[in-house]
Amino acid sequence: MESDGIKNHFGVYGVCYKDGCLLCIQKTSGPYKNRLDLPGGSQQLDEGLTETTTREVLEETGYTVRSYSDPRICDVFVREDLINFMVDHIMVFYDIEINDKKAQLTISEAVSDGENDSLGYILMDIQEITEENASPLVLKVKSELLGFPELDKTLYMNWKVNDEKPTSSEWRKNC
């Protein structure tokens, strides 16, 4: 439903957190371009939420999901700088465990629709995640993991799309 300059976007995302590190993807397009994001995305026709999570994690990281738990929902409002509408990004999070011994597929093999907005995954130290390098989804999860869940509406009124790719050292502050 869209009204009054608000566009809704619904997505399902996996949260894999272990030993202070969060599984992120390196986003290549959209408003979160050149930022850390969570593996996940939109449902396909006749696909349930857990099926979406499992498929998206595989497509964007190459890893299969071993288990999922603790579903929860939240949203953030994002208005890009110089854009005259706002996106209400509604998101479902599942805590996930991945089969992390070895990637089952390469990223190019994994994508089913021919389009992938991930350069691959990175395990990021949660303390190195900032508003400058991460999507609102990652920031929401970071707050939750640090014991400060943001349950109320979060607004990003002048969101800046990063046109410049981070340097390899910026992506490599990882675990």
DAJOBEL-V138739 format. One record per helix or strand of 3 or more residues. SS is the DSSP state (helix for helix, strand for strand). FROM is the first residue (numbers start at 1). LEN is the number of residues. Records with the same first field share a line. If there is no record, write none. Layout:
# DAJOBEL-V138739
SS=FROM-LEN ; FROM-LEN
This chain:
# DAJOBEL-V138739
strand=6-10 ; 21-7 ; 65-16 ; 86-13 ; 118-8 ; 154-6
helix=30-3 ; 49-13 ; 107-4 ; 126-3 ; 136-10 ; 168-4
